[in-house]
Amino acid sequence: MKIIPYGRQHIDNNDINAVRKALSNKLITTGKEVTRFEDFFSKKVGAKYSLTCSNGTAGLMLAYLALGTNEKNVIIMPSINFIASYNMADFIKAKIYLTDVDPKSGQMRPKDLKRCIKVNKLKKISTVVVMHNGGIPCDMKEFFKLKNKFKFNIIEDACHALGAKYDISKSHKVGSCRYSDLTIFSFHPLKNITTGEGGMVTTNNKKLFEKLILFRNHGILRAKTNYKKYAWNYNVISSSFNFRLNDFQCALGISQLKKLDKFVKRRREIVKEYKNRLSSMKEYINFTDQNKEKISANHLLVINLNLKKMKISRDQLISKLFQKKITTQVHYIPIFKFSIYKKFYKKNFFLNALEYFKSSISLPIYYNLKTKEIDYICLQLKKIIK
């Protein structure tokens, strides 16, 4: 048996043909495929504005810049997340505070945010970054109430959550910015859709959208002119970056986005298959997506291990599964455990984050994962644990 990865992209002939066609266009960057992808994405998630960018990390940086974040601003974010959200905030010298998280889901909860504010005696907060770990939406309604109370901005790190809904009974999708100022998506190959590398920022705020456009393209401001008139002159009003996404990547994104519902449906089926096959393992395994009021994008399949019942550690389990050609992952190492950020660790403050980290493991999940592979994974998991 070949090695089973924990995630993998699905590219079909429609995707390949879309890219081939885009490569024959006169413009292969800043062309029509970019705006087509952005418009299609806005309709798909229900946002007024969408802006493509080179990756999810660039999207986070653009969001910080659009909000005017600098060294005077306080940003709060969960201690469990990929390092990008912290790195970009640290790059612009913001004052960063980490919260503890739910010990099961690894997500920041409203009560974790309130505790962070209280313990650190924070009075003025610029931005809170929430993260939908694994694709399960956070409790955005409660975060929105805190936003109104404390007057901070909210950035949703939704890199895991394309295809998710905040509430099963309503149509509000993650990306609609119903409860936030800006939402960030990633199109890395392991995400629910891919453009190779790529990202998207959504917002309902026109002023923020205009700033996103500015910062995506070197801080260049061009005068509006009649399209028949050749305009070569421009002004640079801010130092910034080149975070553009090219046309053939956007063509791939359009083709992939058309299949999003099919991709998410299959991921949901895979989760059910795992749960059915591991139903006898409830003593040892807990699935993190227990909130039936929300619709997950199922980007990840994270389980918690009852280590007290097991004779091996989480790390030993990962190693033994890999020996059986099953690749798993951990999402994520707490930010405060990295050498560069150890100075932010507070004893007895991140107990839940440490519990989640020590007991969590991400099992393989992707569109092309076969039922016989799921059978094999579950069989080996049972054998190793028992």
Stockholm file with secondary structure:
# STOCKHOLM 1.0

chainA/1-386         MKIIPYGRQHIDNNDINAVRKALSNKLITTGKEVTRFEDFFSKKVGAKYSLTCSNGTAGLMLAYLALGTNEKNVIIMPSINFIASYNMADFIKAKIYLTDVDPKSGQMRPKDLKRCIKVNKLKKISTVVVMHNGGIPCDMKEFFKLKNKFKFNIIEDACHALGAKYDISKSHKVGSCRYSDLTIFSFHPLKNITTGEGGMVTTNNKKLFEKLILFRNHGILRAKTNYKKYAWNYNVISSSFNFRLNDFQCALGISQLKKLDKFVKRRREIVKEYKNRLSSMKEYINFTDQNKEKISANHLLVINLNLKKMKISRDQLISKLFQKKITTQVHYIPIFKFSIYKKFYKKNFFLNALEYFKSSISLPIYYNLKTKEIDYICLQLKKIIK
#=GR chainA/1-386 SS CCCBCSCCCCCCHHHHHHHHHHHTSSCSBSSHHHHHHHHHHHHHHTCSEEEEESSHHHHHHHHHHHTTCCTTCEEEEESSSCTHHHHHHHHTTCEEEEECCCTTTCCCCHHHHHHHHHHTTCCCCCEEEEECGGGCCCCHHHHHHHHHHHTCEEEEECTTCTTCBSCTTSCCBTTSCSSCSEEEEECCTTSSSCCSSCEEEEESCHHHHHHHHHHHBTTEECCCCCTTSCCCCCEECSCCCBCCCBHHHHHHHHHHHTTHHHHHHHHHHHHHHHHHHTGGGTTTEEESCCCTTSBCCCSCEEEEECTTTCSSCHHHHHHHHHHTTBCCBCSCCCGGGSGGGGGGCCTTTSHHHHHHHHHEEEECCCTTCCHHHHHHHHHHHHHHHC
#=GC SS_cons         CCCBCSCCCCCCHHHHHHHHHHHTSSCSBSSHHHHHHHHHHHHHHTCSEEEEESSHHHHHHHHHHHTTCCTTCEEEEESSSCTHHHHHHHHTTCEEEEECCCTTTCCCCHHHHHHHHHHTTCCCCCEEEEECGGGCCCCHHHHHHHHHHHTCEEEEECTTCTTCBSCTTSCCBTTSCSSCSEEEEECCTTSSSCCSSCEEEEESCHHHHHHHHHHHBTTEECCCCCTTSCCCCCEECSCCCBCCCBHHHHHHHHHHHTTHHHHHHHHHHHHHHHHHHTGGGTTTEEESCCCTTSBCCCSCEEEEECTTTCSSCHHHHHHHHHHTTBCCBCSCCCGGGSGGGGGGCCTTTSHHHHHHHHHEEEECCCTTCCHHHHHHHHHHHHHHHC
//
